[in-house]
Amino acid sequence: MKKLQAVLLGAGNRGCAYADYSLEAPSELEIVAIIEISDLRLKEAGDRYSVPESNRFKDLDEFLAKKIPCDFVINATMDEIHYETSVKIMNAGYNMLLEKPITAKKEELLDLQRLAREKNVKLNICHVLRYTPYYKRIKEIINAGTIGKILTMELDEHVWIAHFVDSFVRGKWKSEATCGSGFLLAKSCHDMDLICWLNNMTTPKKVSSFGSRSLFAKKNAPEGATKYCYNCPHNETCLYSAQKIHVELDPMPFQTWMDMNKPLDTITKEEKLEWLKSHEYGLCAYESGGDINDRQVINIEFEDGSTAMFTMVGGTSKPDRFIHICGTHGEIEGRLEDEKFIVRKFDRSGDKFGYDEEIIDVSKEVHASAGYVGHGGGDYAIMHELVRYLNGDNSSISITSIDDSINGHLVVYAAEESNKEEKIVRI
Ligand SMILES: NC(=O)c1ccc[n+]([C@@H]2O[C@H](COP(=O)([O-])OP(=O)(O)OC[C@H]3O[C@@H](n4cnc5c(N)ncnc54)[C@H](O)[C@@H]3O)[C@@H](O)[C@H]2O)c1
């Protein structure tokens, strides 16, 4: 297998999760250039991946002008510049691994699909859950016909309260108006992709959806709540206290403290507490200026008559992704966090009228196969499979053409239209 060369565009949290594969498997991947607007992150990532100074860029156009050869570009910039950067990268003839969400606009999505075909470049999307041992095993069981033809699918996504507050109440995805993505696109496009990929003997046809932001709204702030948490009389007991969540729990330091523009391990607790007195991460959760929904449901009908329903909840006591698929011969049911699921098969042999049950435990696969376990092993596995795919190995069931990778996004756009305009939307 040939060792591949990749270029990293956007050396933030996600970009480095993928580029770390070059440290995990140095005989398979090398990062040969980095494009990053932040001086600090360009230096940190440049040093981490041993990229020569001459191949560290602050501007995409500057990199493109140099015509540096590589096997693919990792585009891990933020949502709102995915389209413009991806057009430039594909026009220059590079294969690309693009972070989800691809884009918030249907015309742009279809344009990227067209451009990938026209330029004959491979465009892969970071739908990392497809690559986890958990969902891959489910997909294999469906493909083997074990549960027969899919009739219905039920999926839930419960986003843990500290994660939700850090990313979607005070964080950089809190506002559709500024980030470009609503909650469904920013978070649940993974789940929409799973639904469409697992059921890809057919395609989604009709969508309806309801959702709102009703918890994190000014009307729910307790009496006497102040603009910032640090001097609020409720700070000791409030579930959404900035000091409790961001300083004590600190679930996502790479995003909470990013604007401080200092190496994370040099930031003291005192500096964090001071920062929260005036920064958006210190704002009252009920008045943080966010506009995205904090709960939403989606119903989908597919061309073959099968159906799917999905519920997302922002702010739960524990993170959880539930799945229950009913087919003509049996069922699959489980929770991603348990690292196991049940396969039930109807048993109508002899006098019997019941079912057999088997528990599929993937915990050993998650921890044994993955060099690092972000997203249930998906962050590592996507790179492992991509490197092989770009070397000509087409055996991955998770890697599909861009045509198959956009259906989940089309469902999200339809769901947002349905919810906002109170109608059933045809895809
Ligand atoms: N696959 C997943 O499960 C998953 C999880 C979280 C986030 N994401 C997505 O990944 C993407 C990146 O998120 P993140 O949390 O890593 O963000 P981040 O802010 O940590 O990283 C983005 C980086 O891009 C840099 N950047 C911005 N504009 C640039 C430009 N013009 N040229 C070069 N660099 C530029 C920023 O300075 C930053 O370092 C987003 O689209 C996000 O929605 C995906």
The ligand as an SDF file (V2000), in Angstrom:
LIG
                    3D

 44 48  0  0  0  0  0  0  0  0999 V2000
  -17.6660   14.8720   12.2050 N   0  0  0  0  0  0  0  0  0  0  0  0
  -18.1170   15.3040   13.3720 C   0  0  0  0  0  0  0  0  0  0  0  0
  -18.6680   14.5530   14.1420 O   0  0  0  0  0  0  0  0  0  0  0  0
  -17.9350   16.7380   13.7650 C   0  0  0  0  0  0  0  0  0  0  0  0
  -17.8860   17.0850   15.1250 C   0  0  0  0  0  0  0  0  0  0  0  0
  -17.7090   18.4270   15.4530 C   0  0  0  0  0  0  0  0  0  0  0  0
  -17.5910   19.3690   14.4470 C   0  0  0  0  0  0  0  0  0  0  0  0
  -17.6640   19.0030   13.1330 N   0  0  0  0  0  0  0  0  0  0  0  0
  -17.5210   19.9650   12.0440 C   0  0  0  0  0  0  0  0  0  0  0  0
  -16.1160   20.0920   11.7790 O   0  0  0  0  0  0  0  0  0  0  0  0
  -15.8360   21.4000   11.2790 C   0  0  0  0  0  0  0  0  0  0  0  0
  -14.7250   22.0070   12.0980 C   0  0  0  0  0  0  0  0  0  0  0  0
  -15.1330   22.1080   13.4490 O   0  0  0  0  0  0  0  0  0  0  0  0
  -14.0690   22.3310   14.6060 P   0  0  0  0  0  0  0  0  0  0  0  0
  -14.7790   22.1370   15.8780 O   0  0  0  0  0  0  0  0  0  0  0  0
  -12.8370   21.5660   14.3280 O   0  0  0  0  0  0  0  0  0  0  0  0
  -13.7680   23.8840   14.4050 O   0  0  0  0  0  0  0  0  0  0  0  0
  -12.4670   24.6620   14.8220 P   0  0  0  0  0  0  0  0  0  0  0  0
  -12.9000   26.0780   14.9230 O   0  0  0  0  0  0  0  0  0  0  0  0
  -11.8200   24.0100   15.9840 O   0  0  0  0  0  0  0  0  0  0  0  0
  -11.5280   24.4760   13.5610 O   0  0  0  0  0  0  0  0  0  0  0  0
  -11.6540   25.2110   12.3720 C   0  0  0  0  0  0  0  0  0  0  0  0
  -10.2870   25.7740   12.0360 C   0  0  0  0  0  0  0  0  0  0  0  0
  -10.3580   26.3960   10.7520 O   0  0  0  0  0  0  0  0  0  0  0  0
   -9.5720   27.5740   10.8240 C   0  0  0  0  0  0  0  0  0  0  0  0
  -10.0150   28.4360    9.7250 N   0  0  0  0  0  0  0  0  0  0  0  0
  -11.0920   29.2450    9.6640 C   0  0  0  0  0  0  0  0  0  0  0  0
  -11.1450   29.8820    8.4780 N   0  0  0  0  0  0  0  0  0  0  0  0
  -10.0970   29.4320    7.7630 C   0  0  0  0  0  0  0  0  0  0  0  0
   -9.6140   29.7040    6.4550 C   0  0  0  0  0  0  0  0  0  0  0  0
  -10.2330   30.5680    5.6510 N   0  0  0  0  0  0  0  0  0  0  0  0
   -8.4870   29.0740    6.0410 N   0  0  0  0  0  0  0  0  0  0  0  0
   -7.8480   28.2010    6.8670 C   0  0  0  0  0  0  0  0  0  0  0  0
   -8.2490   27.9140    8.1280 N   0  0  0  0  0  0  0  0  0  0  0  0
   -9.3590   28.5130    8.5600 C   0  0  0  0  0  0  0  0  0  0  0  0
   -9.8450   28.1150   12.2030 C   0  0  0  0  0  0  0  0  0  0  0  0
   -8.8630   29.0610   12.6190 O   0  0  0  0  0  0  0  0  0  0  0  0
   -9.8490   26.8440   13.0340 C   0  0  0  0  0  0  0  0  0  0  0  0
   -8.5640   26.5300   13.5310 O   0  0  0  0  0  0  0  0  0  0  0  0
  -17.1460   22.1660   11.3590 C   0  0  0  0  0  0  0  0  0  0  0  0
  -17.7600   22.1770   10.1010 O   0  0  0  0  0  0  0  0  0  0  0  0
  -17.9710   21.3660   12.3450 C   0  0  0  0  0  0  0  0  0  0  0  0
  -19.3480   21.5190   12.1660 O   0  0  0  0  0  0  0  0  0  0  0  0
  -17.8150   17.7090   12.7960 C   0  0  0  0  0  0  0  0  0  0  0  0
  1  2  1  0
  2  3  2  0
  2  4  1  0
  4  5  1  0
  4 44  2  0
  5  6  2  0
  6  7  1  0
  7  8  2  0
  8  9  1  0
  8 44  1  0
  9 10  1  0
  9 42  1  0
 10 11  1  0
 11 12  1  0
 11 40  1  0
 12 13  1  0
 13 14  1  0
 14 15  2  0
 14 16  1  0
 14 17  1  0
 17 18  1  0
 18 19  2  0
 18 20  1  0
 18 21  1  0
 21 22  1  0
 22 23  1  0
 23 24  1  0
 23 38  1  0
 24 25  1  0
 25 26  1  0
 25 36  1  0
 26 27  1  0
 26 35  1  0
 27 28  2  0
 28 29  1  0
 29 30  1  0
 29 35  2  0
 30 31  1  0
 30 32  2  0
 32 33  1  0
 33 34  2  0
 34 35  1  0
 36 37  1  0
 36 38  1  0
 38 39  1  0
 40 41  1  0
 40 42  1  0
 42 43  1  0
M  CHG  2   8   1  16  -1
M  END
$$$$
